[in-house]
Amino acid sequence: MNVTDVKIRKMNTIGPVKAIASVTIDNEFVIHEVKVVEGPNGIFVAMPSRRTADGKYRDIAHPVSPEARALVTGIVLETYERAKSSLLSSVGI
């Protein structure tokens, strides 16, 4: 599996969701609504999810192996950090 593109679709400065991204795999499959979230233990990547009837959230798309999760997470966070740095430098911070 190759992550061939990550696009940061939206960035937020307020609230726990810092960014929303789309991840393209092998130039053939796209996962939308991948979130970069700031939690009590730092920043993490959350896969798209849906609320179930019992009020819990369940991922609707996710990596199957720990290696695939690490790959997607690493690339999304790297892209987010670059976009954040670019945004901050464009406003003079």
Secondary structure, 3 states (H helix, E strand, C coil): CCEEEEEEEEECCCCCEEEEEEEEECCCEEEEEEEEEEECCEEEEECCEEECCCCCEEECCCCCCHHHHHHHHHHHHHHHHHHHHHHHHHCCC
